Amino acid sequence: MKHDWRSAPLSEADRAMLTYAEKLTVSPSSMTLDDLDGLRVHFSEEQALDIVTIASLFNFIDRVADALGVELDPMMKQMAESAPDGEALTEVAAPMRAHSKGVTAKGTG
């Protein structure tokens, strides 16, 4: 699921939540009321608010960490490296994004 949630055996509600969170993460300025209504089909107003808030907070924290060049502390890095399918966790988001743009992030080069 970590690599492709679309091929995972998920409920329609989970798919709606992940579709919403992905769009909010990748292209937040393109969000519309229809996107929120897609959540409301499967979730209560309170649950939809939780989904929006949690996805937004994770995006906010990730962007702040990226902007400051925050890296995983040694203990977290070791946990990430030893986790099953941990290959995606061994780097923090900033180095991964910088690498995809051909830029070296602080502390990675």
N, CA, C and O atoms as a Tinker XYZ file with bonds, in Angstrom:
   436  protein
     1  N      0.827000   -1.187000    0.000000    73     2
     2  CA     0.000000    0.000000    0.000000    64     1     3
     3  C      0.870000    1.248000    0.000000    63     2     4     5
     4  O      0.480000    2.273000   -0.561000    81     3
     5  N      2.041000    1.176000    0.621000    73     3     6
     6  CA     2.907000    2.344000    0.706000    64     5     7
     7  C      3.314000    2.835000   -0.684000    63     6     8     9
     8  O      3.484000    4.035000   -0.897000    81     7
     9  N      3.466000    1.914000   -1.614000    73     7    10
    10  CA     3.923000    2.288000   -2.945000    64     9    11
    11  C      2.782000    2.629000   -3.886000    63    10    12    13
    12  O      2.953000    3.457000   -4.781000    81    11
    13  N      1.619000    2.009000   -3.706000    73    11    14
    14  CA     0.486000    2.260000   -4.596000    64    13    15
    15  C     -0.813000    1.907000   -3.886000    63    14    16    17
    16  O     -1.271000    0.767000   -3.964000    81    15
    17  N     -1.404000    2.864000   -3.201000    73    15    18
    18  CA    -2.615000    2.595000   -2.444000    64    17    19
    19  C     -3.783000    2.232000   -3.363000    63    18    20    21
    20  O     -4.737000    1.589000   -2.923000    81    19
    21  N     -3.717000    2.635000   -4.631000    73    19    22
    22  CA    -4.824000    2.360000   -5.549000    64    21    23
    23  C     -5.008000    0.866000   -5.817000    63    22    24    25
    24  O     -6.107000    0.423000   -6.149000    81    23
    25  N     -3.930000    0.091000   -5.673000    73    23    26
    26  CA    -4.051000   -1.348000   -5.926000    64    25    27
    27  C     -4.314000   -2.143000   -4.641000    63    26    28    29
    28  O     -4.442000   -3.367000   -4.692000    81    27
    29  N     -4.394000   -1.477000   -3.516000    73    27    30
    30  CA    -4.651000   -2.147000   -2.237000    64    29    31
    31  C     -6.145000   -2.442000   -2.086000    63    30    32    33
    32  O     -6.980000   -1.712000   -2.619000    81    31
    33  N     -6.476000   -3.502000   -1.365000    73    31    34
    34  CA    -7.891000   -3.829000   -1.136000    64    33    35
    35  C     -8.488000   -2.912000   -0.054000    63    34    36    37
    36  O     -8.467000   -3.241000    1.132000    81    35
    37  N     -9.008000   -1.784000   -0.474000    73    35    38
    38  CA    -9.547000   -0.778000    0.443000    64    37    39
    39  C    -11.036000   -0.582000    0.222000    63    38    40    41
    40  O    -11.562000   -0.857000   -0.857000    81    39
    41  N    -11.701000   -0.104000    1.254000    73    39    42
    42  CA   -13.121000    0.227000    1.125000    64    41    43
    43  C    -13.281000    1.498000    0.285000    63    42    44    45
    44  O    -12.321000    2.241000    0.082000    81    43
    45  N    -14.491000    1.737000   -0.194000    73    43    46
    46  CA   -14.765000    2.964000   -0.951000    64    45    47
    47  C    -14.490000    4.196000   -0.090000    63    46    48    49
    48  O    -14.003000    5.211000   -0.589000    81    47
    49  N    -14.801000    4.108000    1.191000    73    47    50
    50  CA   -14.563000    5.233000    2.091000    64    49    51
    51  C    -13.066000    5.518000    2.209000    63    50    52    53
    52  O    -12.647000    6.674000    2.145000    81    51
    53  N    -12.264000    4.477000    2.381000    73    51    54
    54  CA   -10.820000    4.669000    2.471000    64    53    55
    55  C    -10.267000    5.241000    1.168000    63    54    56    57
    56  O     -9.382000    6.096000    1.193000    81    55
    57  N    -10.777000    4.778000    0.039000    73    55    58
    58  CA   -10.327000    5.306000   -1.257000    64    57    59
    59  C    -10.680000    6.786000   -1.387000    63    58    60    61
    60  O     -9.875000    7.574000   -1.883000    81    59
    61  N    -11.868000    7.163000   -0.948000    73    59    62
    62  CA   -12.277000    8.571000   -0.996000    64    61    63
    63  C    -11.361000    9.416000   -0.119000    63    62    64    65
    64  O    -10.953000   10.509000   -0.514000    81    63
    65  N    -11.040000    8.914000    1.068000    73    63    66
    66  CA   -10.166000    9.636000    1.985000    64    65    67
    67  C     -8.772000    9.808000    1.376000    63    66    68    69
    68  O     -8.211000   10.903000    1.412000    81    67
    69  N     -8.216000    8.737000    0.820000    73    67    70
    70  CA    -6.868000    8.809000    0.262000    64    69    71
    71  C     -6.827000    9.653000   -1.014000    63    70    72    73
    72  O     -5.843000   10.351000   -1.259000    81    71
    73  N     -7.868000    9.599000   -1.816000    73    71    74
    74  CA    -7.947000   10.449000   -3.005000    64    73    75
    75  C     -7.937000   11.913000   -2.592000    63    74    76    77
    76  O     -7.232000   12.734000   -3.178000    81    75
    77  N     -8.729000   12.223000   -1.574000    73    75    78
    78  CA    -8.795000   13.595000   -1.072000    64    77    79
    79  C     -7.441000   14.033000   -0.518000    63    78    80    81
    80  O     -6.946000   15.104000   -0.869000    81    79
    81  N     -6.847000   13.223000    0.338000    73    79    82
    82  CA    -5.568000   13.575000    0.959000    64    81    83
    83  C     -4.474000   13.734000   -0.088000    63    82    84    85
    84  O     -3.644000   14.638000    0.013000    81    83
    85  N     -4.466000   12.868000   -1.087000    73    83    86
    86  CA    -3.454000   12.976000   -2.137000    64    85    87
    87  C     -3.607000   14.278000   -2.919000    63    86    88    89
    88  O     -2.619000   14.966000   -3.176000    81    87
    89  N     -4.834000   14.617000   -3.298000    73    87    90
    90  CA    -5.055000   15.850000   -4.051000    64    89    91
    91  C     -4.687000   17.062000   -3.201000    63    90    92    93
    92  O     -4.069000   18.003000   -3.698000    81    91
    93  N     -5.062000   17.044000   -1.931000    73    91    94
    94  CA    -4.717000   18.138000   -1.028000    64    93    95
    95  C     -3.206000   18.293000   -0.904000    63    94    96    97
    96  O     -2.706000   19.409000   -0.770000    81    95
    97  N     -2.485000   17.190000   -0.947000    73    95    98
    98  CA    -1.030000   17.201000   -0.828000    64    97    99
    99  C     -0.362000   17.652000   -2.117000    63    98   100   101
   100  O      0.556000   18.471000   -2.090000    81    99
   101  N     -0.819000   17.123000   -3.240000    73    99   102
   102  CA    -0.150000   17.355000   -4.520000    64   101   103
   103  C     -0.575000   18.662000   -5.188000    63   102   104   105
   104  O      0.257000   19.360000   -5.767000    81   103
   105  N     -1.851000   18.993000   -5.112000    73   103   106
   106  CA    -2.326000   20.208000   -5.793000    64   105   107
   107  C     -3.408000   20.904000   -4.971000    63   106   108   109
   108  O     -4.573000   20.931000   -5.368000    81   107
   109  N     -3.024000   21.463000   -3.834000    73   107   110
   110  CA    -4.022000   22.058000   -2.927000    64   109   111
   111  C     -4.835000   23.198000   -3.546000    63   110   112   113
   112  O     -5.996000   23.393000   -3.184000    81   111
   113  N     -4.248000   23.942000   -4.463000    73   111   114
   114  CA    -4.994000   25.058000   -5.051000    64   113   115
   115  C     -6.096000   24.594000   -5.997000    63   114   116   117
   116  O     -6.939000   25.395000   -6.400000    81   115
   117  N     -6.101000   23.317000   -6.356000    73   115   118
   118  CA    -7.145000   22.805000   -7.245000    64   117   119
   119  C     -8.318000   22.169000   -6.492000    63   118   120   121
   120  O     -9.249000   21.656000   -7.113000    81   119
   121  N     -8.274000   22.202000   -5.163000    73   119   122
   122  CA    -9.363000   21.627000   -4.370000    64   121   123
   123  C    -10.653000   22.408000   -4.600000    63   122   124   125
   124  O    -10.648000   23.634000   -4.705000    81   123
   125  N    -11.760000   21.663000   -4.675000    73   123   126
   126  CA   -13.070000   22.284000   -4.871000    64   125   127
   127  C    -14.055000   21.721000   -3.843000    63   126   128   129
   128  O    -13.741000   20.790000   -3.102000    81   127
   129  N    -15.228000   22.296000   -3.820000    73   127   130
   130  CA   -16.286000   21.801000   -2.949000    64   129   131
   131  C    -16.655000   20.368000   -3.320000    63   130   132   133
   132  O    -17.041000   19.582000   -2.454000    81   131
   133  N    -16.539000   20.027000   -4.593000    73   131   134
   134  CA   -16.822000   18.652000   -5.018000    64   133   135
   135  C    -15.894000   17.652000   -4.332000    63   134   136   137
   136  O    -16.308000   16.538000   -4.012000    81   135
   137  N    -14.626000   18.052000   -4.104000    73   135   138
   138  CA   -13.694000   17.166000   -3.407000    64   137   139
   139  C    -14.175000   16.905000   -1.983000    63   138   140   141
   140  O    -14.158000   15.765000   -1.519000    81   139
   141  N    -14.595000   17.941000   -1.300000    73   139   142
   142  CA   -15.113000   17.787000    0.058000    64   141   143
   143  C    -16.404000   16.974000    0.057000    63   142   144   145
   144  O    -16.626000   16.141000    0.936000    81   143
   145  N    -17.241000   17.221000   -0.927000    73   143   146
   146  CA   -18.484000   16.445000   -1.034000    64   145   147
   147  C    -18.194000   14.962000   -1.245000    63   146   148   149
   148  O    -18.970000   14.112000   -0.810000    81   147
   149  N    -17.078000   14.642000   -1.912000    73   147   150
   150  CA   -16.674000   13.248000   -2.073000    64   149   151
   151  C    -16.392000   12.578000   -0.738000    63   150   152   153
   152  O    -16.648000   11.385000   -0.570000    81   151
   153  N    -15.864000   13.343000    0.211000    73   151   154
   154  CA   -15.668000   12.811000    1.567000    64   153   155
   155  C    -17.002000   12.659000    2.281000    63   154   156   157
   156  O    -17.231000   11.677000    2.987000    81   155
   157  N    -17.870000   13.629000    2.092000    73   155   158
   158  CA   -19.154000   13.635000    2.801000    64   157   159
   159  C    -20.050000   12.461000    2.425000    63   158   160   161
   160  O    -20.957000   12.109000    3.180000    81   159
   161  N    -19.810000   11.859000    1.279000    73   159   162
   162  CA   -20.585000   10.679000    0.880000    64   161   163
   163  C    -20.327000    9.533000    1.852000    63   162   164   165
   164  O    -21.217000    8.725000    2.118000    81   163
   165  N    -19.117000    9.467000    2.376000    73   163   166
   166  CA   -18.706000    8.340000    3.218000    64   165   167
   167  C    -18.495000    8.689000    4.680000    63   166   168   169
   168  O    -18.457000    7.798000    5.529000    81   167
   169  N    -18.358000    9.972000    4.988000    73   167   170
   170  CA   -17.991000   10.384000    6.340000    64   169   171
   171  C    -18.916000   11.480000    6.852000    63   170   172   173
   172  O    -19.484000   12.247000    6.074000    81   171
   173  N    -19.055000   11.539000    8.171000    73   171   174
   174  CA   -19.825000   12.618000    8.802000    64   173   175
   175  C    -19.050000   13.928000    8.669000    63   174   176   177
   176  O    -17.882000   13.924000    8.283000    81   175
   177  N    -19.692000   15.033000    8.984000    73   175   178
   178  CA   -19.006000   16.335000    8.946000    64   177   179
   179  C    -17.791000   16.338000    9.874000    63   178   180   181
   180  O    -16.728000   16.851000    9.523000    81   179
   181  N    -17.965000   15.762000   11.055000    73   179   182
   182  CA   -16.857000   15.714000   12.021000    64   181   183
   183  C    -15.702000   14.866000   11.478000    63   182   184   185
   184  O    -14.538000   15.250000   11.599000    81   183
   185  N    -16.019000   13.733000   10.892000    73   183   186
   186  CA   -14.976000   12.881000   10.330000    64   185   187
   187  C    -14.282000   13.557000    9.144000    63   186   188   189
   188  O    -13.062000   13.470000    9.003000    81   187
   189  N    -15.066000   14.233000    8.292000    73   187   190
   190  CA   -14.483000   14.945000    7.156000    64   189   191
   191  C    -13.547000   16.047000    7.648000    63   190   192   193
   192  O    -12.466000   16.246000    7.095000    81   191
   193  N    -13.970000   16.758000    8.688000    73   191   194
   194  CA   -13.111000   17.793000    9.265000    64   193   195
   195  C    -11.829000   17.180000    9.807000    63   194   196   197
   196  O    -10.752000   17.750000    9.627000    81   195
   197  N    -11.921000   16.036000   10.463000    73   195   198
   198  CA   -10.718000   15.348000   10.954000    64   197   199
   199  C     -9.774000   14.987000    9.807000    63   198   200   201
   200  O     -8.562000   15.174000    9.916000    81   199
   201  N    -10.325000   14.473000    8.716000    73   199   202
   202  CA    -9.504000   14.089000    7.565000    64   201   203
   203  C     -8.803000   15.310000    6.985000    63   202   204   205
   204  O     -7.602000   15.272000    6.719000    81   203
   205  N     -9.552000   16.389000    6.789000    73   203   206
   206  CA    -8.975000   17.623000    6.247000    64   205   207
   207  C     -7.901000   18.166000    7.185000    63   206   208   209
   208  O     -6.821000   18.551000    6.738000    81   207
   209  N     -8.192000   18.199000    8.467000    73   207   210
   210  CA    -7.254000   18.749000    9.447000    64   209   211
   211  C     -5.975000   17.914000    9.534000    63   210   212   213
   212  O     -4.872000   18.461000    9.517000    81   211
   213  N     -6.122000   16.607000    9.626000    73   211   214
   214  CA    -4.938000   15.744000    9.765000    64   213   215
   215  C     -4.082000   15.797000    8.504000    63   214   216   217
   216  O     -2.860000   15.919000    8.595000    81   215
   217  N     -4.702000   15.707000    7.336000    73   215   218
   218  CA    -3.929000   15.779000    6.089000    64   217   219
   219  C     -3.230000   17.132000    5.971000    63   218   220   221
   220  O     -2.069000   17.200000    5.567000    81   219
   221  N     -3.926000   18.195000    6.319000    73   219   222
   222  CA    -3.334000   19.530000    6.245000    64   221   223
   223  C     -2.189000   19.701000    7.229000    63   222   224   225
   224  O     -1.165000   20.295000    6.892000    81   223
   225  N     -2.351000   19.186000    8.443000    73   223   226
   226  CA    -1.280000   19.295000    9.437000    64   225   227
   227  C     -0.039000   18.515000    9.019000    63   226   228   229
   228  O      1.081000   19.002000    9.175000    81   227
   229  N     -0.231000   17.310000    8.490000    73   227   230
   230  CA     0.923000   16.550000    8.018000    64   229   231
   231  C      1.635000   17.298000    6.896000    63   230   232   233
   232  O      2.865000   17.349000    6.870000    81   231
   233  N      0.873000   17.879000    5.971000    73   231   234
   234  CA     1.473000   18.655000    4.892000    64   233   235
   235  C      2.213000   19.869000    5.437000    63   234   236   237
   236  O      3.319000   20.174000    4.991000    81   235
   237  N      1.615000   20.560000    6.392000    73   235   238
   238  CA     2.240000   21.731000    6.997000    64   237   239
   239  C      3.561000   21.357000    7.671000    63   238   240   241
   240  O      4.589000   21.993000    7.436000    81   239
   241  N      3.521000   20.331000    8.501000    73   239   242
   242  CA     4.720000   19.909000    9.223000    64   241   243
   243  C      5.805000   19.455000    8.252000    63   242   244   245
   244  O      6.981000   19.764000    8.443000    81   243
   245  N      5.415000   18.727000    7.220000    73   243   246
   246  CA     6.377000   18.266000    6.222000    64   245   247
   247  C      7.031000   19.446000    5.511000    63   246   248   249
   248  O      8.241000   19.438000    5.282000    81   247
   249  N      6.253000   20.445000    5.164000    73   247   250
   250  CA     6.806000   21.607000    4.461000    64   249   251
   251  C      7.724000   22.431000    5.369000    63   250   252   253
   252  O      8.752000   22.933000    4.916000    81   251
   253  N      7.366000   22.568000    6.618000    73   251   254
   254  CA     8.242000   23.281000    7.559000    64   253   255
   255  C      9.561000   22.517000    7.721000    63   254   256   257
   256  O     10.637000   23.114000    7.689000    81   255
   257  N      9.469000   21.200000    7.892000    73   255   258
   258  CA    10.682000   20.387000    8.027000    64   257   259
   259  C     11.541000   20.484000    6.771000    63   258   260   261
   260  O     12.761000   20.615000    6.863000    81   259
   261  N     10.917000   20.421000    5.606000    73   259   262
   262  CA    11.664000   20.556000    4.356000    64   261   263
   263  C     12.342000   21.918000    4.266000    63   262   264   265
   264  O     13.509000   22.013000    3.886000    81   263
   265  N     11.609000   22.966000    4.614000    73   263   266
   266  CA    12.150000   24.319000    4.519000    64   265   267
   267  C     13.347000   24.527000    5.443000    63   266   268   269
   268  O     14.252000   25.302000    5.136000    81   267
   269  N     13.342000   23.830000    6.568000    73   267   270
   270  CA    14.430000   23.966000    7.542000    64   269   271
   271  C     15.513000   22.909000    7.364000    63   270   272   273
   272  O     16.500000   22.906000    8.100000    81   271
   273  N     15.341000   22.014000    6.399000    73   271   274
   274  CA    16.340000   20.965000    6.177000    64   273   275
   275  C     16.414000   19.967000    7.314000    63   274   276   277
   276  O     17.477000   19.407000    7.579000    81   275
   277  N     15.301000   19.738000    7.985000    73   275   278
   278  CA    15.256000   18.820000    9.114000    64   277   279
   279  C     15.515000   17.393000    8.635000    63   278   280   281
   280  O     14.961000   16.952000    7.628000    81   279
   281  N     16.351000   16.693000    9.361000    73   279   282
   282  CA    16.645000   15.303000    9.049000    64   281   283
   283  C     16.172000   14.429000   10.202000    63   282   284   285
   284  O     15.983000   14.912000   11.319000    81   283
   285  N     15.983000   13.142000    9.930000    73   283   286
   286  CA    15.612000   12.210000   10.990000    64   285   287
   287  C     16.736000   12.128000   12.015000    63   286   288   289
   288  O     17.914000   12.122000   11.656000    81   287
   289  N     16.366000   12.064000   13.292000    73   287   290
   290  CA    17.398000   11.856000   14.296000    64   289   291
   291  C     17.900000   10.423000   14.178000    63   290   292   293
   292  O     17.211000    9.586000   13.597000    81   291
   293  N     19.086000   10.115000   14.714000    73   291   294
   294  CA    19.686000    8.786000   14.516000    64   293   295
   295  C     18.785000    7.619000   14.922000    63   294   296   297
   296  O     18.751000    6.599000   14.233000    81   295
   297  N     18.063000    7.756000   16.021000    73   295   298
   298  CA    17.196000    6.668000   16.462000    64   297   299
   299  C     16.057000    6.433000   15.471000    63   298   300   301
   300  O     15.756000    5.289000   15.130000    81   299
   301  N     15.425000    7.510000   15.011000    73   299   302
   302  CA    14.338000    7.375000   14.044000    64   301   303
   303  C     14.858000    6.829000   12.719000    63   302   304   305
   304  O     14.185000    6.029000   12.070000    81   303
   305  N     16.045000    7.254000   12.318000    73   303   306
   306  CA    16.619000    6.758000   11.078000    64   305   307
   307  C     16.868000    5.253000   11.168000    63   306   308   309
   308  O     16.608000    4.519000   10.214000    81   307
   309  N     17.373000    4.795000   12.314000    73   307   310
   310  CA    17.614000    3.362000   12.492000    64   309   311
   311  C     16.297000    2.593000   12.446000    63   310   312   313
   312  O     16.221000    1.529000   11.831000    81   311
   313  N     15.256000    3.130000   13.096000    73   311   314
   314  CA    13.949000    2.476000   13.068000    64   313   315
   315  C     13.421000    2.404000   11.635000    63   314   316   317
   316  O     12.865000    1.386000   11.223000    81   315
   317  N     13.596000    3.476000   10.891000    73   315   318
   318  CA    13.114000    3.506000    9.515000    64   317   319
   319  C     13.862000    2.500000    8.655000    63   318   320   321
   320  O     13.266000    1.817000    7.822000    81   319
   321  N     15.158000    2.414000    8.860000    73   319   322
   322  CA    15.970000    1.495000    8.058000    64   321   323
   323  C     15.665000    0.039000    8.369000    63   322   324   325
   324  O     15.800000   -0.820000    7.499000    81   323
   325  N     15.258000   -0.247000    9.592000    73   323   326
   326  CA    14.987000   -1.637000    9.962000    64   325   327
   327  C     13.522000   -2.024000    9.755000    63   326   328   329
   328  O     13.162000   -3.186000    9.944000    81   327
   329  N     12.683000   -1.080000    9.376000    73   327   330
   330  CA    11.260000   -1.357000    9.163000    64   329   331
   331  C     11.061000   -2.164000    7.884000    63   330   332   333
   332  O     11.808000   -1.989000    6.922000    81   331
   333  N     10.067000   -3.044000    7.863000    73   331   334
   334  CA     9.759000   -3.758000    6.620000    64   333   335
   335  C      9.441000   -2.747000    5.524000    63   334   336   337
   336  O      8.767000   -1.747000    5.767000    81   335
   337  N      9.924000   -3.012000    4.336000    73   335   338
   338  CA     9.748000   -2.077000    3.219000    64   337   339
   339  C     10.235000   -0.686000    3.578000    63   338   340   341
   340  O      9.710000    0.302000    3.064000    81   339
   341  N     11.223000   -0.591000    4.444000    73   339   342
   342  CA    11.702000    0.694000    4.936000    64   341   343
   343  C     12.499000    1.503000    3.943000    63   342   344   345
   344  O     12.954000    2.600000    4.267000    81   343
   345  N     12.680000    0.985000    2.733000    73   343   346
   346  CA    13.501000    1.715000    1.787000    64   345   347
   347  C     12.987000    3.126000    1.538000    63   346   348   349
   348  O     13.784000    4.033000    1.300000    81   347
   349  N     11.694000    3.330000    1.586000    73   347   350
   350  CA    11.155000    4.666000    1.354000    64   349   351
   351  C     11.316000    5.549000    2.585000    63   350   352   353
   352  O     11.159000    6.767000    2.493000    81   351
   353  N     11.625000    4.955000    3.735000    73   351   354
   354  CA    11.745000    5.734000    4.960000    64   353   355
   355  C     13.179000    6.127000    5.287000    63   354   356   357
   356  O     13.399000    6.900000    6.219000    81   355
   357  N     14.152000    5.621000    4.553000    73   355   358
   358  CA    15.537000    5.867000    4.923000    64   357   359
   359  C     15.972000    7.290000    4.622000    63   358   360   361
   360  O     16.990000    7.746000    5.142000    81   359
   361  N     15.225000    7.991000    3.801000    73   359   362
   362  CA    15.529000    9.379000    3.510000    64   361   363
   363  C     14.351000   10.219000    3.991000    63   362   364   365
   364  O     13.207000    9.764000    3.987000    81   363
   365  N     14.642000   11.432000    4.399000    73   363   366
   366  CA    13.540000   12.327000    4.756000    64   365   367
   367  C     13.011000   12.963000    3.484000    63   366   368   369
   368  O     13.639000   12.873000    2.429000    81   367
   369  N     11.861000   13.602000    3.582000    73   367   370
   370  CA    11.195000   14.127000    2.392000    64   369   371
   371  C     12.040000   15.148000    1.639000    63   370   372   373
   372  O     12.081000   15.117000    0.409000    81   371
   373  N     12.708000   16.044000    2.340000    73   371   374
   374  CA    13.473000   17.088000    1.649000    64   373   375
   375  C     14.541000   16.507000    0.740000    63   374   376   377
   376  O     14.617000   16.910000   -0.421000    81   375
   377  N     15.380000   15.568000    1.211000    73   375   378
   378  CA    16.378000   15.006000    0.296000    64   377   379
   379  C     15.744000   14.276000   -0.882000    63   378   380   381
   380  O     16.270000   14.333000   -1.993000    81   379
   381  N     14.621000   13.589000   -0.659000    73   379   382
   382  CA    13.983000   12.864000   -1.757000    64   381   383
   383  C     13.458000   13.849000   -2.793000    63   382   384   385
   384  O     13.634000   13.633000   -3.992000    81   383
   385  N     12.821000   14.919000   -2.352000    73   383   386
   386  CA    12.300000   15.907000   -3.295000    64   385   387
   387  C     13.433000   16.635000   -3.988000    63   386   388   389
   388  O     13.376000   16.874000   -5.194000    81   387
   389  N     14.472000   16.992000   -3.230000    73   387   390
   390  CA    15.606000   17.693000   -3.820000    64   389   391
   391  C     16.281000   16.816000   -4.868000    63   390   392   393
   392  O     16.656000   17.289000   -5.941000    81   391
   393  N     16.432000   15.534000   -4.546000    73   391   394
   394  CA    17.077000   14.613000   -5.482000    64   393   395
   395  C     16.295000   14.530000   -6.790000    63   394   396   397
   396  O     16.880000   14.499000   -7.873000    81   395
   397  N     14.968000   14.494000   -6.679000    73   395   398
   398  CA    14.152000   14.385000   -7.893000    64   397   399
   399  C     14.242000   15.650000   -8.732000    63   398   400   401
   400  O     13.918000   15.621000   -9.919000    81   399
   401  N     14.675000   16.764000   -8.140000    73   399   402
   402  CA    14.819000   18.015000   -8.869000    64   401   403
   403  C     16.275000   18.287000   -9.241000    63   402   404   405
   404  O     16.591000   19.326000   -9.821000    81   403
   405  N     17.168000   17.339000   -8.899000    73   403   406
   406  CA    18.572000   17.515000   -9.234000    64   405   407
   407  C     19.317000   18.450000   -8.300000    63   406   408   409
   408  O     20.376000   18.965000   -8.659000    81   407
   409  N     18.780000   18.681000   -7.100000    73   407   410
   410  CA    19.389000   19.566000   -6.112000    64   409   411
   411  C     19.835000   18.723000   -4.931000    63   410   412   413
   412  O     19.177000   17.738000   -4.596000    81   411
   413  N     20.926000   19.084000   -4.300000    73   411   414
   414  CA    21.368000   18.378000   -3.106000    64   413   415
   415  C     20.839000   19.091000   -1.878000    63   414   416   417
   416  O     21.124000   20.272000   -1.679000    81   415
   417  N     20.070000   18.394000   -1.049000    73   415   418
   418  CA    19.535000   18.974000    0.181000    64   417   419
   419  C     20.600000   18.963000    1.250000    63   418   420   421
   420  O     21.524000   18.151000    1.204000    81   419
   421  N     20.479000   19.848000    2.202000    73   419   422
   422  CA    21.429000   19.959000    3.305000    64   421   423
   423  C     21.624000   18.622000    3.995000    63   422   424   425
   424  O     20.662000   17.937000    4.343000    81   423
   425  N     22.894000   18.260000    4.188000    73   423   426
   426  CA    23.208000   17.053000    4.918000    64   425   427
   427  C     23.118000   15.781000    4.110000    63   426   428   429
   428  O     23.236000   14.689000    4.666000    81   427
   429  N     22.907000   15.894000    2.788000    73   427   430
   430  CA    22.774000   14.677000    1.992000    64   429   431
   431  C     23.862000   14.536000    0.939000    63   430   432   433
   432  O     23.939000   13.503000    0.274000    81   431
   433  N     24.684000   15.523000    0.776000    73   431   434
   434  CA    25.641000   15.423000   -0.311000    64   433   435
   435  C     26.987000   15.707000    0.093000    63   434   436
   436  O     27.902000   15.659000   -0.729000    81   435
